[in-house]
């Protein structure tokens, strides 16, 4: 089947149809770009904002309770970073920030819990060894 476009209106109609069907793809590409921009910014900001040393100390001193608290606390980004942004950007940014910050604080607390547990075992082993040597 051969289609011949001789009339300028036929060419214009074909062009309009192509533009109409390609528009959703452009919209999806723009939204994907906005989403990636928000996620990258949120993860960078969360990396800078989370006090990993404090969460490590909380896990070290609090043990498993410190780790549970780190998983339970839902961090929120400062509102000033979201002023003037579109609702879609705010939604993507907030979700990515909370996920990254929670992951960072939980990993830090878990590391502190492991180090605290190892230090406790070493301390107890040394105390038992010292006690057993003093009784002989």
C-alpha positions in Angstrom: 0.0 0.0 0.0 1.5 3.3 -1.1 0.5 6.6 0.4 1.0 9.7 -1.6 0.9 13.1 0.0 0.2 15.7 -2.6 -2.0 18.0 -0.9 -0.4 20.4 1.7 -3.3 19.8 4.0 -2.5 16.1 4.0 1.2 16.8 4.9 0.0 19.2 7.7 -2.4 16.6 9.0 0.3 13.9 9.1 2.7 16.3 10.9 0.0 17.2 13.4 -0.7 13.5 14.1 3.0 12.8 14.6 3.3 15.7 17.0 0.2 14.7 18.9 1.4 11.1 19.4 5.0 12.2 20.4 3.9 14.7 23.0 3.4 12.1 25.9 7.0 10.9 25.4 8.4 14.4 25.7 6.3 14.9 28.9 7.6 11.6 30.3 11.2 12.5 29.5 10.8 15.9 31.2 9.2 14.3 34.3 12.0 11.6 34.4 14.5 14.4 34.3 12.8 16.3 37.1 12.6 13.1 39.1 16.3 12.3 38.7 17.3 15.9 39.5 15.2 15.8 42.8 16.6 12.4 43.8 20.3 13.3 43.2 19.8 16.6 45.1 18.0 14.8 48.0 20.6 12.1 48.4 23.4 14.6 48.3 21.7 16.8 50.9 20.9 13.7 53.1 24.5 12.6 53.0 25.6 16.1 54.2 22.8 16.5 56.8 22.9 13.2 58.7 25.1 13.2 61.7 26.6 9.7 61.3 28.9 10.1 64.4 25.9 10.8 66.6 24.0 7.8 65.2 27.1 5.6 65.6 27.4 6.7 69.3 23.7 6.0 69.8 24.1 2.5 68.4 27.3 2.0 70.5 25.8 3.1 73.8 22.2 2.1 73.1 22.7 -1.2 71.5 19.8 -2.7 69.7 17.5 0.1 71.1 19.7 2.7 69.2 19.3 0.7 66.0 15.6 0.5 66.4 15.4 4.2 67.1 17.5 4.9 64.0 15.0 2.8 61.9 12.0 4.5 63.5 13.0 8.2 63.2 11.7 9.6 59.9 14.0 12.4 58.9 12.5 15.4 57.0 14.4 17.8 54.8 14.5 21.5 55.7 11.5 23.3 54.2 13.7 26.1 52.9 15.2 23.8 50.3 11.8 23.2 48.8 10.6 26.8 48.4 9.6 27.6 44.9 9.8 24.0 43.7 7.0 22.2 41.9 4.8 19.7 43.8 6.3 16.8 41.8 9.8 17.9 42.7 8.9 18.3 46.4 7.3 14.8 46.4 10.4 13.1 44.7 12.8 15.1 46.9 11.1 14.4 50.2 10.8 10.6 49.5 14.4 10.2 48.3 15.7 12.4 51.2 13.8 10.3 53.8 15.0 7.0 52.4 18.6 8.0 52.1 18.8 9.7 55.5 17.1 6.7 57.2 19.5 4.3 55.5 22.5 6.4 56.6 21.4 6.7 60.2 20.4 3.1 60.5 23.7 1.9 59.0 25.7 4.1 61.4 23.7 3.0 64.4 24.1 -0.7 63.4 27.9 -0.2 63.0 27.9 1.4 66.5 25.9 -1.5 67.9 28.4 -4.0 66.5 31.4 -2.1 67.8 29.7 -1.6 71.2 28.9 -5.3 71.4 32.5 -6.3 70.5 33.9 -3.9 73.1 31.5 -5.3 75.7 32.6 -8.9 75.0 36.2 -7.9 75.2 35.7 -6.1 78.5 33.8 -9.0 80.0 36.5 -11.5 78.8 39.2 -9.3 80.3 37.3 -9.0 83.6 36.8 -12.8 83.8 40.5 -13.4 83.0 41.6 -10.8 85.7 39.2 -12.4 88.2 40.3 -15.9 87.5 44.0 -14.9 87.8 43.4 -13.2 91.1 41.7 -16.2 92.7 44.7 -18.6 92.0 
